[in-house]
Amino acid sequence: MMTAFEPEVRRLFASLPEVDEEASARLHSRLVAAAERDGVLDVAYRTIDTPVGALLLASTGQGLVRVAYAREDHEAVLVKLAASVSPRVLNAPGRMDEVSRQLEEYFAGRRTAFEVPLDLRLSKGFRRNVLTHLPEIAYGSTQSYAQVAAATGSPKAVRAVGTACATNPLPVVVPCHRVVRSDGSFGGYLGGPEAKQALLALEATT
Amino acid sequence: MKPFEQIVTEHGPTVLRVCRAVLGPVDAEDAWSETFLAALKAYSNLPENANMEAWLVTVAHRKAIDATRAQTRQPVPVERLPERSTRAERPEDWDGDLWEALKALPIGQRIAVVYHYVAGLPYHEVAVITGGSTDAARRAASDGIKNLRDTYARTASEGEHR
């Protein structure tokens, strides 16, 4: 619409910057702080760089609600979070400081379990039972899909365990990468086979 | 519905320009902050097909009117700020001459000019926000631009030789 105006009118406002990066950054932090204070920051997120690529971390007021690999498309994941949790979504790294620190320690081989509050609302029913069981698989060890099915009291639900792992909203932190095929092969992984291999290799060497 | 972060990215810079042009450098950032906090709170109840830019300018307009009333009530602190040193201390501040010229406009002309030319809203939407007719909005913007040309454009061309 601006292009329709005479250049002379546009020149009148030329000294008013179209984008002011410094002010925008300052105003963004101020908005995040005010939203936290007023309890309207429903979903806070940030991304971190890790050996398995950029991870998106998102938290509600109750806890970590989503960890996403780059191949899941972070933009698309945020759009889904806006629909399933709340559209009040802001890039607000502060809420993820603790989990970011723990992930950094994990990838450095200095941490074997995560101690952060989790918000499991994105997983329901049987899938949620599976996710609740996964942290019981010890660091550095693996279980087969059949073993996990048995441990959750539904020995015949081997395929459903596979689905639960494939739709895990909190990969890495909830260790679905420790679930492998009965023949010892890796099986699928939502972060890609290389990522699963990298995590298992990391845990095997430390 | 888009994540609100995307709304801030897409519309934040334009709303900041609008707040700066209506309120000047001192009050603009407070108005922007209040606008986006209010928008975040109301966001989940907004109809899916709402015109986001017009809606944000409407919210900003209410904040701006409140702030303008406060400016009129308390002219002293604003005038006490020496303009030149303000600019030197805050490099992000934009041209003080443009603000001086905008501030000198009657408020009706100022907001019509800014909502149409800076926010890019058509006159019928400007009219909805300011509560008058489309013709009145068009007239106010046209008078405002004429006045700005007389005052600011002259200062600006003189300024080039400074």
Boltz contact constraints between the chains, C-beta under 6 A:
constraints:
  - contact:
      token1: [A, 1]
      token2: [B, 120]
      max_distance: 6.0
  - contact:
      token1: [A, 2]
      token2: [B, 120]
      max_distance: 6.0
  - contact:
      token1: [A, 9]
      token2: [B, 117]
      max_distance: 6.0
  - contact:
      token1: [A, 12]
      token2: [B, 148]
      max_distance: 6.0
  - contact:
      token1: [A, 15]
      token2: [B, 94]
      max_distance: 6.0
  - contact:
      token1: [A, 15]
      token2: [B, 95]
      max_distance: 6.0
  - contact:
      token1: [A, 15]
      token2: [B, 98]
      max_distance: 6.0
  - contact:
      token1: [A, 16]
      token2: [B, 17]
      max_distance: 6.0
  - contact:
      token1: [A, 16]
      token2: [B, 94]
      max_distance: 6.0
  - contact:
      token1: [A, 19]
      token2: [B, 13]
      max_distance: 6.0
  - contact:
      token1: [A, 20]
      token2: [B, 92]
      max_distance: 6.0
  - contact:
      token1: [A, 22]
      token2: [B, 92]
      max_distance: 6.0
  - contact:
      token1: [A, 23]
      token2: [B, 92]
      max_distance: 6.0
  - contact:
      token1: [A, 24]
      token2: [B, 12]
      max_distance: 6.0
  - contact:
      token1: [A, 27]
      token2: [B, 32]
      max_distance: 6.0
  - contact:
      token1: [A, 30]
      token2: [B, 33]
      max_distance: 6.0
  - contact:
      token1: [A, 31]
      token2: [B, 36]
      max_distance: 6.0
  - contact:
      token1: [A, 34]
      token2: [B, 37]
      max_distance: 6.0
  - contact:
      token1: [A, 35]
      token2: [B, 40]
      max_distance: 6.0
  - contact:
      token1: [A, 40]
      token2: [B, 40]
      max_distance: 6.0
  - contact:
      token1: [A, 40]
      token2: [B, 41]
      max_distance: 6.0
  - contact:
      token1: [A, 78]
      token2: [B, 3]
      max_distance: 6.0
  - contact:
      token1: [A, 82]
      token2: [B, 1]
      max_distance: 6.0
  - contact:
      token1: [A, 82]
      token2: [B, 3]
      max_distance: 6.0
  - contact:
      token1: [A, 87]
      token2: [B, 1]
      max_distance: 6.0
  - contact:
      token1: [A, 87]
      token2: [B, 4]
      max_distance: 6.0
  - contact:
      token1: [A, 87]
      token2: [B, 43]
      max_distance: 6.0
  - contact:
      token1: [A, 87]
      token2: [B, 44]
      max_distance: 6.0
  - contact:
      token1: [A, 88]
      token2: [B, 4]
      max_distance: 6.0
  - contact:
      token1: [A, 88]
      token2: [B, 40]
      max_distance: 6.0
  - contact:
      token1: [A, 89]
      token2: [B, 3]
      max_distance: 6.0
  - contact:
      token1: [A, 89]
      token2: [B, 4]
      max_distance: 6.0
  - contact:
      token1: [A, 89]
      token2: [B, 5]
      max_distance: 6.0
  - contact:
      token1: [A, 90]
      token2: [B, 5]
      max_distance: 6.0
  - contact:
      token1: [A, 91]
      token2: [B, 5]
      max_distance: 6.0
